[in-house]
Amino acid sequence: MNITIANSSILDVEADLLAIAVTPDTLSETLGAISEAFGGTLLDTLENDEFTGKAGSSASYATFGKIAAKRLIVLGMGDADTSGIQQAAGQAGHAARSRGVSSVALAMGTLDSTQSQLAIEAFYAGTYRFDKYKAEDKRKAPASQLTLIGDVNAEGVKRGQAVGGGQDLARDLVNEPAAAIYPESLADVALSLASDTMTVDVWDENKILAAGMGGIMGVGQGSDRKPRFIHMIYKPAGTPRKKIALVGKGVTFDAGGYSLKPSGSMLTMRCDMAGSAAVIGAMKSIRDLAPDVEVHGIVGAVENLVSGNAYKLGDILTMYSGKTVEIHNTDAEGRLVLADCITYASKLDVDCIVDLATLTGAAVVALGDHYVALFSKDDDLSSSLLNSSVDAGENVWQLPLPDHYKDQLKAEWGTIKNVGGRSAGCITAALFLSEFVDGPKWAHMDIAGPAFLDKKFRHFVPGGTGVMVPTLTRFVES
């Protein structure tokens, strides 16, 4: 998408769609000139349509040649806070894609660097569609030209493009069917992002087995498509200020193994690699943003299927750390994959590890479909992630991580068992992962709720959301 900044009058900007964002206080002032062009009727029409500028509200009209743009959409920003800016810019993108227009002009008043970045990220999110498998006459191309009108920060726009591109990649990876995204093809996507500043190393099943990554091999052994271990490394010019590891769960399809999921629950299980998609998408954005921080993106990619060779209940897996895990549920597989990845990350001399996973239904029960559950015992790391999520306009809520729940993970034959029962399921899953951290600060983010939408929410269409790419990029830069 080509993005330009113009100081032209909104009356003179030629575009298929002119989107103007207003607050309740600026509605009359901002739209006065356009209302005059419409013969003084626009403000009255908006009032009749009960448009007040509330965040999330919109009103759309044909222009009939009264101004240069072909169609006008007026968007409410509320108090012009983070949510208001996101909703308005996101709705502009959504309207543009829904109508299949090629050029959009967006006027949102004065935006500083942070606000400009938010607006571009939200426009990208709103215009996104995954329609490559639809008939050609059913697809609507995204706008090729976006003109920003007014006092907008160019650096913020550039940053928004980098993050929006990474989030779009993450959404594509989640939305692709499992026949297209499987361990090897996911690794190929990571390899395609290699550059002068980013290297990508991929291990095949032989190297994974030789390294002793029993969690990854155990979960992946039931599929004909063998597992892959992916290590992406972004290195800035000069001495890095910090070193960070981002770890993603990459279960490209989860049938549940012998603890088989019901058919309905299996339908969207291509989304069980959303943690890895967030990491790969964030690594793309980080490469383009070029922060002075060294970042390791680590993914364990597997399919969890049923076959004569699949791992079974009662198996005892020897993990990369040397610990043994007693299998009480083969559908609690993501934590086994993550555990090996976390052990590997612990050996990299990083300052902190952040893992992301669609790990538990319990997190959805606790927080619903629109909040990420955060677990960490390090207050500084938690605060940094929470602050980054607020800046990014993403919803994260910290849950407790009490040691006394570890009793639920006690095993009879191994070091630890892989499930702790229904009670506090998302907490015991996080406690399981904590057993494989050795040294660095660590945080776990359970993204099971917001990683995949069953229905439209605000300017996000159903499917993968690319959740946490905006938060992770801000966290790395902070």
Buried (B, 14 or more C-beta within 10 A) or exposed (E): BEBEBBEBEBBEBEBBBBBBBBBBEBBEEBBEBBBBBBEEEBBEBBEEBEBBBBBBBBBBBEBEEBBBBBBBBBBBBBBBBBBBBBBBBBBBBBBBBEBEBEBBBBBBBEBEBBBBBBBBBBBBBBBBBBBEEEEEEEEBEBBEBBBBBBEBBEEBBBBBBBBBBBBBBBBBBBBBEBEBBBBBBBBBBBBEBBEEBBEBBBBBBEEBBEBBBBBBBBBBBBBEBBBBBBBBBBBBEEEBEBBBBBBBBBBBBBBBBBBBBEEEBBEBBBBBBBBBBBBBBBBBBBBBBEBEBBBBBBBBBBBBBBEEEBBEEEBBBBBBBEBBBBBBBBBBBBBBBBBBBBBBBBEBEBBBBBBBBBBBBBBBEBBEBBBBBBBBBBEEBBEBBBBBBBBBBBBBBBBEBEEEBBEBBEBEEBBBBBBBEEEBBBBBBBBBBBBBBEEBBBBBBBBBBBBBBEEEEBBBBBBBBBBBBBBBBBBBBE
